[in-house]
Amino acid sequence: MNLSSNGVPIPFTPELFGPLRSSADLLARADPGALRERLHADGCLYLPGLLDRAEVLRLRGRYFSLFPPGLLAPGTGPEDGVFSGRVPAGVPEHGVPGHPAHAFVRSAPFHDFVSNPALAELAAQLLDDKAEMLPRRILRHFHRGTRRASRAHVDFDYMDRGSPRVVTFWIPVGDCPPRTGALVYLEGSHRLPSEEYAALRDITDRPGDRRQICHDLELTARTLGRRWLHTDFAAGDVMVHLPRIIHASLDTVTDAMRLSVDARFVHADDTPDPRWLRPWSADDGA
């Protein structure tokens, strides 16, 4: 595969990439203790098929149907989410007021989706039966040609004014193999002290934002001596990760657009970062 992130190529080799371990077997055993143990051992949980595929694709269709004509390739439907190669005139930057994503995260269909009992039950199992979803829930949308992806980072750098007892649920809203812009996780990086990767923050395409670690994923992997873990995500899969694991996303180079939801749960007894107590807007600075 030819892979890149933020336009920087990264070779798809066994030295730099490895497979994510599925935790579906632990979920099937209904053993919360084993799930928590795996989460803290690996820093993340890959849970294929946790959600109903048809429900996920319906959400995909509802979102892409909000765009003016021209975004979707001729002969395809909103659930397919196939990019035509051009964004219709007049569509604002992603996620700001006036963009479909901004309104969609405030809509009833989106609220119903993130309120799925399977997500709430899993969060409760991971947070000692005391989990609350934070109101700032993000909808990300990438298409080929943007050369834009999530840089290597840890979530806690973006929510460090509150409790560290928080877990992120990343939900691909549609099939999302690596070339469609999937998330990748740096193996075992949740155990690294931040001092070990501090120097990487100087190698950046965003010098004004010290929260990101690095936009060059090959350099990050080689510097820290760890592989990026990946899989071919499918609609219905869910990833859970801890706030200190290094992760990033790859560039979307397929005709199918990447759409995903970030939802975060905090321990109900803790004080969350106040920036996450209001609905997401891409220009909110959080």
C-alpha positions as CSV (number, residue, x, y, z in Angstrom):
1,M,0.0,0.0,0.0
2,N,1.0,3.6,-0.6
3,L,0.3,5.4,2.6
4,S,0.8,8.9,3.9
5,S,-0.3,11.3,6.6
6,N,-0.6,15.0,6.0
7,G,1.1,14.5,2.7
8,V,4.2,12.8,4.2
9,P,4.7,9.3,2.9
10,I,5.2,6.3,5.3
11,P,6.3,2.9,3.9
12,F,3.9,0.1,4.7
13,T,6.5,-2.3,6.0
14,P,6.6,-4.8,8.9
15,E,9.1,-2.6,10.6
16,L,6.7,0.3,10.8
17,F,3.3,-1.4,10.9
18,G,1.7,-4.2,12.8
19,P,-1.9,-5.6,13.3
20,L,-4.3,-4.4,15.9
21,R,-5.3,-7.1,18.3
22,S,-9.1,-7.8,18.4
23,S,-10.8,-7.8,21.8
24,A,-14.1,-9.1,20.5
25,D,-13.5,-12.3,22.4
26,L,-13.3,-10.5,25.7
27,L,-16.5,-8.6,25.0
28,A,-18.3,-11.9,24.2
29,R,-17.2,-13.3,27.6
30,A,-18.9,-10.4,29.4
31,D,-15.9,-10.0,31.6
32,P,-15.4,-6.3,32.4
33,G,-12.3,-7.0,34.4
34,A,-10.6,-8.7,31.4
35,L,-11.6,-5.7,29.2
36,R,-10.1,-3.2,31.6
37,E,-7.0,-5.3,31.9
38,R,-6.6,-5.5,28.1
39,L,-7.2,-1.7,27.8
40,H,-4.5,-0.8,30.2
41,A,-2.1,-3.4,28.8
42,D,-2.5,-2.3,25.2
43,G,-3.7,1.3,25.6
44,C,-6.6,0.5,23.3
45,L,-9.4,-2.0,22.5
46,Y,-10.4,-3.0,19.0
47,L,-14.0,-4.2,19.0
48,P,-15.2,-5.3,15.6
49,G,-18.9,-5.5,15.1
50,L,-19.9,-3.9,18.3
51,L,-22.6,-1.8,16.6
52,D,-25.2,-2.7,14.0
53,R,-23.7,-2.1,10.5
54,A,-27.0,-1.0,9.0
55,E,-27.5,1.6,11.7
56,V,-24.0,3.0,11.2
57,L,-24.5,3.2,7.4
58,R,-27.9,5.0,8.0
59,L,-26.1,7.7,9.9
60,R,-23.5,8.0,7.1
61,G,-26.4,8.4,4.6
62,R,-28.1,11.0,6.7
63,Y,-24.9,13.1,7.0
64,F,-23.9,13.0,3.3
65,S,-27.5,13.8,2.2
66,L,-27.2,17.2,3.9
67,F,-24.7,18.5,1.2
68,P,-25.6,20.4,-1.9
69,P,-25.6,18.4,-5.1
70,G,-22.1,17.8,-6.5
71,L,-20.2,16.3,-3.5
72,L,-21.2,12.7,-4.3
73,A,-20.1,10.9,-7.4
74,P,-22.8,10.4,-10.0
75,G,-24.7,7.2,-9.7
76,T,-23.9,6.8,-6.0
77,G,-26.0,7.2,-2.9
78,P,-25.4,9.1,0.4
79,E,-24.7,5.9,2.3
80,D,-21.8,5.1,-0.1
81,G,-20.2,8.5,0.6
82,V,-18.2,8.4,-2.7
83,F,-16.4,11.6,-3.4
84,S,-17.1,13.3,-6.8
85,G,-13.7,15.1,-6.8
86,R,-15.1,18.5,-5.9
87,V,-16.7,20.2,-3.0
88,P,-19.8,22.3,-4.0
89,A,-19.4,26.0,-3.9
90,G,-20.5,27.8,-0.8
91,V,-19.8,24.9,1.7
92,P,-17.8,26.4,4.7
93,E,-14.8,24.9,6.3
94,H,-15.5,21.6,7.9
95,G,-17.3,21.7,11.3
96,V,-17.8,25.5,11.5
97,P,-21.2,27.1,11.7
98,G,-22.9,26.7,8.3
99,H,-21.2,23.4,7.5
100,P,-23.4,20.3,7.7
101,A,-21.2,18.7,10.3
102,H,-21.8,21.6,12.7
103,A,-25.6,21.1,12.6
104,F,-25.4,17.3,12.4
105,V,-23.7,16.9,15.8
106,R,-26.6,18.9,17.3
107,S,-29.3,16.8,15.6
108,A,-31.6,14.1,17.0
109,P,-30.3,11.3,14.7
110,F,-26.7,12.0,15.8
111,H,-27.8,12.1,19.5
112,D,-29.7,8.9,19.1
113,F,-26.6,7.2,17.5
114,V,-24.1,8.2,20.2
115,S,-26.7,7.3,22.9
116,N,-26.6,3.6,21.7
117,P,-26.9,1.5,24.9
118,A,-24.0,-0.7,23.7
119,L,-21.6,2.3,24.0
120,A,-22.9,3.4,27.4
121,E,-22.7,-0.2,28.7
122,L,-19.1,-0.6,27.5
123,A,-18.1,2.8,29.0
124,A,-19.6,1.8,32.3
125,Q,-17.6,-1.5,32.3
126,L,-14.4,0.4,31.7
127,L,-15.0,3.2,34.2
128,D,-16.2,1.3,37.2
129,D,-19.9,1.6,36.4
130,K,-19.7,5.4,36.6
131,A,-19.4,6.8,33.1
132,E,-20.7,10.0,31.6
133,M,-20.4,11.0,28.0
134,L,-18.9,14.4,27.4
135,P,-21.1,16.8,25.3
136,R,-18.3,17.7,22.9
137,R,-18.6,14.9,20.4
138,I,-16.7,15.3,17.1
139,L,-17.6,14.4,13.6
140,R,-14.6,14.2,11.3
141,H,-14.9,14.0,7.5
142,F,-12.0,13.7,5.1
143,H,-11.9,13.1,1.3
144,R,-9.1,12.4,-1.1
145,G,-7.0,15.4,-2.2
146,T,-7.1,17.2,1.2
147,R,-3.7,15.8,2.4
148,R,-5.0,16.5,5.8
149,A,-5.1,14.0,8.7
150,S,-4.8,13.9,12.5
151,R,-1.1,14.3,13.5
152,A,0.5,12.1,16.0
153,H,-0.9,13.2,19.4
154,V,-2.2,12.1,22.8
155,D,-5.8,13.1,23.7
156,F,-4.9,14.3,27.1
157,D,-2.9,17.2,25.7
158,Y,-6.3,18.5,24.4
159,M,-8.2,18.0,27.6
160,D,-5.7,18.5,30.3
161,R,-7.8,20.8,32.4
162,G,-9.8,17.9,33.8
163,S,-9.7,14.3,35.0
164,P,-7.4,11.8,33.3
165,R,-10.0,9.1,33.9
166,V,-11.4,9.4,30.4
167,V,-11.7,7.0,27.5
168,T,-12.2,7.9,23.8
169,F,-14.5,5.9,21.6
170,W,-13.6,6.3,17.9
171,I,-16.3,5.0,15.6
172,P,-15.8,4.8,11.8
173,V,-19.0,5.7,10.1
174,G,-18.5,3.4,7.1
175,D,-15.8,1.0,6.1
176,C,-12.4,2.5,6.8
177,P,-9.2,0.6,5.7
178,P,-5.9,2.4,6.0
179,R,-6.1,4.1,2.6
180,T,-9.5,5.6,3.5
181,G,-7.8,7.4,6.5
182,A,-8.0,5.0,9.4
183,L,-6.6,5.7,12.8
184,V,-3.3,4.1,13.7
185,Y,-1.9,3.5,17.2
186,L,1.7,3.6,18.3
187,E,2.4,0.3,20.0
188,G,2.7,0.5,23.8
189,S,3.1,4.3,23.6
190,H,0.7,4.9,26.6
191,R,3.5,3.8,28.8
192,L,6.0,6.3,27.5
193,P,6.8,9.4,29.6
194,S,6.2,12.5,27.6
195,E,9.8,13.5,27.9
196,E,10.7,10.7,25.5
197,Y,8.9,12.3,22.6
198,A,9.2,16.0,23.6
199,A,11.9,16.6,20.9
200,L,9.5,15.4,18.2
201,R,7.3,18.4,18.8
202,D,9.9,20.6,17.2
203,I,9.5,18.8,13.9
204,T,6.1,20.1,12.9
205,D,4.0,21.6,10.2
206,R,2.1,23.5,12.9
207,P,4.7,25.4,14.9
208,G,1.9,27.4,16.7
209,D,0.4,24.3,18.3
210,R,2.6,22.4,20.7
211,R,-0.2,19.9,21.5
212,Q,0.6,17.8,18.5
213,I,3.6,15.6,18.6
214,C,4.6,15.2,15.0
215,H,3.1,15.2,11.5
216,D,5.7,12.7,10.2
217,L,4.6,9.2,11.2
218,E,7.6,7.4,9.9
219,L,9.9,9.7,11.9
220,T,7.8,9.2,15.0
221,A,7.9,5.4,14.7
222,R,11.6,5.2,14.1
223,T,12.5,7.7,16.8
224,L,10.5,5.9,19.4
225,G,11.3,2.4,18.1
226,R,7.6,1.3,17.8
227,R,5.2,0.2,15.1
228,W,1.9,1.8,14.1
229,L,-0.9,-0.7,14.7
230,H,-3.6,-0.8,12.1
231,T,-6.6,-2.8,10.7
232,D,-9.2,-2.6,8.0
233,F,-12.1,-1.0,10.0
234,A,-15.6,-1.8,9.0
235,A,-18.9,-0.1,9.7
236,G,-20.0,-1.3,13.1
237,D,-16.5,-1.5,14.6
238,V,-15.5,0.6,17.6
239,M,-12.0,1.6,18.9
240,V,-11.6,2.5,22.6
241,H,-8.3,4.2,23.7
242,L,-6.7,5.7,26.8
243,P,-5.9,9.4,26.8
244,R,-2.1,8.9,26.7
245,I,-1.6,6.6,23.8
246,I,0.0,8.2,20.8
247,H,-2.3,7.9,17.7
248,A,-2.8,9.5,14.3
249,S,-4.7,9.1,11.1
250,L,-3.6,8.4,7.6
251,D,-4.5,10.4,4.5
252,T,-7.7,9.5,2.7
253,V,-6.7,8.5,-0.9
254,T,-9.8,6.4,-1.8
255,D,-12.9,7.6,-3.6
256,A,-14.9,6.6,-0.5
257,M,-14.8,9.4,2.1
258,R,-13.7,8.9,5.6
259,L,-16.4,9.8,8.2
260,S,-16.0,9.1,11.9
261,V,-17.3,10.0,15.4
262,D,-15.2,10.8,18.5
263,A,-17.1,10.3,21.8
264,R,-15.5,10.5,25.2
265,F,-16.6,9.2,28.5
266,V,-15.3,10.5,31.9
267,H,-15.6,8.9,35.3
268,A,-18.8,10.4,36.8
269,D,-17.1,11.3,40.1
270,D,-14.5,13.4,38.4
271,T,-14.3,16.9,37.1
272,P,-14.1,17.0,33.3
273,D,-12.2,19.6,31.2
274,P,-14.7,22.4,30.9
275,R,-14.0,22.9,27.2
276,W,-15.6,19.5,26.6
277,L,-18.9,20.5,28.2
278,R,-20.4,22.2,25.2
279,P,-21.1,20.9,21.7
280,W,-18.2,20.7,19.3
281,S,-17.5,23.3,16.7
282,A,-14.3,23.1,14.6
283,D,-13.4,26.7,15.5
284,D,-13.9,26.4,19.3
285,G,-10.1,26.1,19.9
286,A,-10.4,23.1,22.2
